[in-house]
Amino acid sequence: MELIGTIDCARYEKKRKQGIIMTYTVKRIMEPDYGCEERLDDYIAMDKVILLDESSSEIKLEISDSELYEKDINEGDSVFLDHNNQIHKDV
């Protein structure tokens, strides 16, 4: 997963170090549009994901499409990032 936007890094890191898990709402998932272009066999499709924190600040991430499907993460879901910044569905 790659961070492609800006977040309040100091606030996020402080909470993460304290063991506080912040939950987010998936605002939008944008899948890439390749049109008629061919992709290499080993290509990994990456989706742009916009999350909202409790203060409605946006976090923009790039996450593999397959990971979102495997974890059944969809728009409107509540999610959290673990200590390795891996996304998980909050059930």
C-alpha positions in Angstrom: 0.0 0.0 0.0 1.3 3.4 -0.9 0.3 6.7 0.6 -0.4 9.1 -2.3 -2.0 12.0 -0.4 -1.4 14.0 2.7 -2.6 13.3 6.2 -1.9 14.9 9.6 1.2 12.6 10.0 2.1 13.9 13.4 -1.4 13.2 14.8 -1.6 9.8 13.1 1.9 8.7 14.2 1.2 9.8 17.8 -2.0 7.8 18.0 -0.3 4.8 16.3 2.6 4.8 18.8 0.1 5.0 21.7 -1.6 1.9 20.3 -4.7 3.8 19.3 -6.3 2.4 16.2 -8.0 5.0 14.2 -11.0 3.9 12.1 -11.8 5.4 8.8 -14.7 5.4 6.4 -14.0 4.4 2.8 -15.3 7.4 0.8 -14.3 6.4 -2.6 -12.5 3.6 -4.5 -11.2 4.5 -8.0 -10.2 1.6 -10.2 -7.9 2.3 -13.1 -9.4 2.6 -16.5 -7.1 0.9 -19.1 -9.4 1.2 -22.1 -8.1 -1.0 -24.9 -4.5 -1.1 -23.6 -2.9 -4.4 -22.8 -1.1 -5.0 -19.5 1.8 -7.2 -18.7 1.0 -10.6 -17.2 2.6 -9.7 -13.9 0.9 -6.3 -13.7 -0.8 -5.5 -10.4 -3.8 -3.3 -10.7 -3.7 -0.5 -8.0 -6.8 1.4 -6.9 -6.9 4.9 -5.5 -8.8 4.8 -2.1 -10.0 7.9 -0.3 -10.6 7.4 3.5 -12.2 9.9 5.9 -11.1 10.0 9.5 -13.3 11.1 12.4 -12.7 14.8 11.7 -13.6 14.3 8.0 -9.9 14.7 6.9 -9.1 12.8 3.8 -6.4 10.2 3.5 -5.5 9.0 0.0 -4.0 5.5 -0.5 -3.1 3.3 -3.4 -4.0 -0.3 -2.7 -4.0 -3.3 -4.9 -7.4 -4.2 -6.4 -7.0 -7.8 -5.4 -6.3 -6.9 -1.7 -9.5 -4.9 -1.6 -11.5 -7.8 -3.1 -9.8 -10.4 -0.7 -10.7 -8.2 2.3 -14.2 -7.4 0.9 -13.5 -3.6 1.4 -16.1 -1.4 -0.4 -17.2 2.2 -0.4 -18.9 3.1 2.8 -17.1 0.4 4.9 -15.4 1.2 8.2 -11.7 0.2 8.0 -8.5 0.7 10.1 -4.8 0.6 9.4 -2.6 -1.7 11.5 0.8 -0.9 12.9 2.3 -1.9 9.5 -0.2 0.5 7.7 -2.1 -2.5 6.2 -5.8 -1.9 5.7 -8.4 -4.1 7.4 -12.2 -4.1 7.4 -13.6 -3.1 10.8 -16.3 -5.7 11.5 
